[in-house]
Amino acid sequence: MKNLIQSLLLFFLFISFTASSSIDENEKFLSFLEKEWQWELAQNPVYATAMGVKGFETQWPDNSLKGIKLREAHIQDSFVELKKFDPNSLNKTNQLNLRLYTQLTQTALSISEYNRYLFPFNHRGGVQLAHEAVESLPLNTAEDYRFWIERLKNLDKRIERTISVARLGLEKNYKAPRVLMERVYRQIKIQSKQNIEDNPFYKVFKELPSTIPLEEQKALRKDARKTIKEEIIPSYKLLEDFFKTEYLPQTRLTVGLYDTPKGKELYEQLAKSFTTTNLTPKEIHNIGLGEVARIRGEMEEVIKEVKFEGTFKEFLVFLREDKRFYYDTAEELFEGYLAVSKRIDPELVALFGKLPRTPYGLRPIPMESAPDTTTAYYMPPAPGGLRPGYYYVNLYKPETRPKFEMEVLSVHEAVPGHHLQISLAMEKEDMPMFRRVSPYTAFVEGWGLYSESLGYELGLYTDPYSKFGQLTYDMWRAVRLVVDTGMHYFEWERQQAIDFFLENAAKSELDIVNEIDRYIVMPGQALAYKIGQMKFAALKEKAKKDLGVKFDVRKFHDLVLSEGAIPLNELDTLVENYIHLESEKD
């Protein structure tokens, strides 16, 4: 009996020690993740301010060569630290966190080997569009505006460092496509104009909040004008001179990543990273061709339905040129988007059991970048309800933005697309922050594209032209697989990609050219949409087939969004477990 009691005591002591060790290891791991998140915020001070974090209000990212190398060293150190955590000593939630953070860190290390920082200019963002940072910043008090002015006073360092890195890139033969850099040059020249009242940085000071006393408003405007005149314009003039005399003359006429150091090898890595699969560029290219053919068949059916007499190409020309499909003014276009959004919101309860608390708003894309960017985009909310999400729409040249794409665009960018998915993830306060803002493009954009198909269940696409709009957007993402791999891996010329797009989608030529240029500057990113969408659709069909009458679309949608954005292989596991558990229920 005595031996039995001793054995039981030893057993319980062992269990207690094991549980305590497990708790300690979980706490240690979560502490590591929090430390990493704080480091991430310090590297991205504008993002930190946008997220409501104090202490970074006057800073820009350190884009110096030293800063870049320090970040690379930190990621390497983090990877070493991650290997010290034993998955068996962590709970299931943290085992997933460990897998995801390890994968993200490993990917960052792999990509860093290709020195992408030596391409410092981007016509869709970057130092020449620094004024657009205010779109995400809290500007409510005089202090907020003071902080912004102080940040502007530090912009000269960021510009000087950008020039330094650009020169190094030229020395090492990292030369950007000329067609894109001509866009950047136009944006720089807007910033270096001498008229302060028309300067993009002054726009935010023209209508200050009424809660700021008038005398304080005058003082803020005076300080802003002084900063723009004495620091901002001279710095951009320096950048303009560098760009005109040194950078532009050394740009290249080709557009694909293949024509850069280790470009094809890098593209293979980017394809895997963005799709979270092991698909090769060739496999993705062929998937795209197959999807283009499939969607083309559905489009032909719609053309028959509207009794159009002519070829497919003639129908696309008809859609691009007939004025009935377009608004006359930017104001009418904006009101149209508002009306679509109001129609969608009440219908969501039919497809989702859980909806986000965070609201979203509609905003026009800033006019400085509108000519060079795509039809719309989404800006996520800040945690804790500090800022709503925003659905940005492009009002530049409304005569090129068809009404029949407004419904499908809205379900993608707002609800049930990006706003619904990203806000739900952001509201999961028990998750580490890296999970709440997870960057898995295949999931985030795959969900956005999958959401477009839900428009039918939300009462949209009742007009055959709107249905054609939905198919156009599906075709748009299928075309991406072909032209992105085509330009960056199979050495297509830019015009070849534009022509392929024009032949297969009803989007306007302005939109198509901007899209192609986006793919040039963001190689691989465009692959994620269709690959992710196909995964969501396939898993939904599998769940419906395996569960039969037990399938509940609201449960399915709540499930796939329950973990925030995750790699597609983890999504597979999540749905497989759900099917297994649901199948066993009586």
C-alpha positions, 0 to 999 in steps of 0.5 A: 500500500505504501509503495502504491501511495508513493507511486501515485504521489510521484505520478501526480508530481510529474503531471503537475510539473509537466503542466507547469512546464507547458504553461511556462513554455506557452507564456514564454512563446507568447512573450516572444511573439509580443516582443517581435510585434513591438519590433515590427512596429518600431520598423514601421512607425507610420503603421504603428501610428495608424494602429494607435500605438504611441511613441512613433508619431514623428518617425519614418521607416529607416530605409538606410542601407544600415537599417535594412541590414539590421532588419535582415540580421534581426530576422535571422536571429528570430529564426534561430530563437524559433527553433528553440521552442518545442512544439510538443510543449505548446498547446494546439493554438500555439503550435499553429502560431509557431508553424505560422510564424516560423513559415513567415520568418523563413519566407522573409529570410529566403526573399531577403537573399535577392536584395529587393530593397535595391528597387526603392521606387514604386509608382503605387507607393513610396517616398514620392507619395509620402503625403498619402500616409495621412489617409491612415493616421489619426488626425483629430487634435492640434497635437496630431497635426503637430506630430504630422508636421514634425514627421514631415520635417524628417522626410528629407532624411528618408529621401536622401536615404532612398537616393543612396540605396537607388544609386547602389542598386544601379551599381549592382545592375538592379535597374527598374522598368522605364515605363514604371519609372516614368510614372514615378517621375511624374509623381515626383514632379507634382511634389516639387512644384513651388505653389504651396497651396496646390502641394499635396502635403498642404491639402490636409491643412485646408480644412482642419477640425472645428474642434481646433481653435481658429488661432491654433488652426492659423498657427498650424497652417503657417508652420505647414506652409513653412515646412513645405516651402523650406524642407519638403519642396527642396528635398523633392527637387533634389529627388527630381534632379537625381531621378532625371539625370541619373536614375531614369537614363539607366532604366531598362526597356524590359519589364519582367523580373527575369531580366534582373539578377537571379530574377527567375529564381526569385520569381519561383520563390515569390510564386510559392510565397504568395500562393502558399503552395508548391506550384511552379510558374508553369503550372500556374500559367496553365491553370490560368489558361484553363480558367480563361477558357472556362470563364470565356464560355460562360461569358459567351452565354451571357452575350447570347442572352442579351442577343448581341449580334457580333463577335466577342471582341465587338461585344467588349468594345461595345461595353467599353464605349456605350455611354449607358454603362458609365456615369458622367461625373465623379460625384455620380460615380461615388453616389453609385458606389454608396448605393451598392454598399447600402444594398449589400449590408442587410443581406449578409445575415443569410450567409454568416452567423458572425459579423464584425462590429467594426464599420467601414466607410467609402472614400475616393482614392487621392487624385495624385495617385488615382491616374496610376492605380487600380479601380479600388482598394481597401484600407483595414481598420485599426484595432480597438475601434480607433479607426474604421475600415475604408473602401477606396474607389477610383473616381479618375475618369468616370467615363472609363469606370463601368456601372456593371463592375460596381457590385462585384467590386464592392463585394470584394473590397468591402463586404463580404470580402475584405472588410468582413474578413479582415475586421473579424480577424482584427477583433480576435483579441485573444490572438497574437497581433501577427495573426490578427494582421496576417499577410497571407495574400492567398487567403485574404485575396482568395477570400475576396475573390470567392466573395464575388461569387456570393453576390448571387446569394446576396441578390446582386447580378440580376441584370445580365450586364452585372452578371457579365461584370462578375464574370469579367472580374473572375476573368480578370484574376484568371488573366492575371495568372497568365500575364504575371507568369508570362511577363516575369517568367516567360519573358513576355513584353508589356504590350503582349500582356496588355493585348491578352488582357484586352482580348479576354476581359471587358475592363477599360483599357485605362484599367488594364494598363494600370493593372499590367503595370501593377503586376510589373511592380509587384511580381507574384502578388497577382497569383494569389487571388485565383489560386486562393479562390479556387481553394475556397470554392473546392473546400466548400464543394467538398463540405457540401458533398461530404455533409449533404443535408448537414451542410450549413453555409453560415457555419462553413463561412464562420469556420473558414474565417475563424482563424484569421488568414492562414496558409492554404494547407492549414485551411485544408486541415481546418475544413477536413476536421470540421467535416469529420466532426460534423459527420459524427454528429447525430 
